[in-house]
């Protein structure tokens, strides 16, 4: 059962609806103003995977600031 995102052209409210059948999709109305001719819009989704960690850098590594520089990574 997909969840679709809709936008009301009258009041511009964006909302989601669980749609089981095409007949149900035809009866969707805006929850804010009741307008019945809403537009289905592309949903933005997020995908996440493993976490990336910043490599450990020892203080005074001289990789970014040169020898003797104040390294923002190392403190």
C-alpha positions in Angstrom: 0.0 0.0 0.0 1.9 3.1 -1.2 1.8 6.4 0.5 1.6 9.2 -2.0 2.2 12.9 -1.6 -0.4 15.4 -2.9 -0.6 19.2 -3.3 -3.8 21.2 -3.3 -3.9 23.8 -6.1 -6.4 25.9 -4.1 -4.7 26.3 -0.7 -1.2 24.9 -1.7 -1.2 22.4 1.3 1.1 19.4 0.7 -0.1 16.2 2.4 0.4 12.4 2.3 -2.3 9.8 1.8 -2.2 6.0 2.0 -3.8 4.8 -1.3 -5.0 1.2 -1.5 -6.8 1.3 -4.8 -7.2 3.6 -7.8 -10.8 4.2 -6.8 -9.6 5.5 -3.4 -7.1 7.8 -5.2 -10.0 9.4 -7.1 -11.8 10.3 -3.8 -8.8 12.1 -2.1 -9.6 15.6 -0.9 -7.4 18.2 0.7 -7.5 17.9 4.5 -7.2 21.7 4.9 -9.8 23.1 2.5 -11.6 20.1 1.1 -10.8 20.7 -2.5 -11.2 17.5 -4.4 -8.9 18.0 -7.4 -5.5 17.6 -5.8 -2.3 16.9 -7.7 0.0 14.0 -7.0 3.6 15.3 -6.7 6.9 13.6 -6.6 8.0 12.7 -3.1 11.5 13.5 -1.9 12.9 10.5 -0.1 16.0 9.9 2.0 18.2 6.9 1.9 20.8 6.3 4.5 23.5 3.7 4.8 26.5 3.2 6.9 28.0 6.2 8.7 31.2 7.7 7.3 33.7 8.8 9.9 36.3 11.5 9.4 39.8 10.0 9.6 41.6 10.7 12.9 44.3 13.3 12.4 46.9 13.8 15.1 47.5 17.4 16.4 50.1 19.3 14.4 49.8 16.9 11.4 50.9 19.7 8.9 48.6 18.3 6.2 46.5 21.4 5.9 48.4 24.3 7.4 52.0 23.4 6.9 54.7 22.8 9.6 54.0 24.8 12.7 50.5 25.9 11.5 47.5 25.9 13.7 45.7 22.8 12.6 41.9 23.1 12.9 41.6 19.3 13.0 44.0 18.7 15.7 43.2 21.6 18.0 
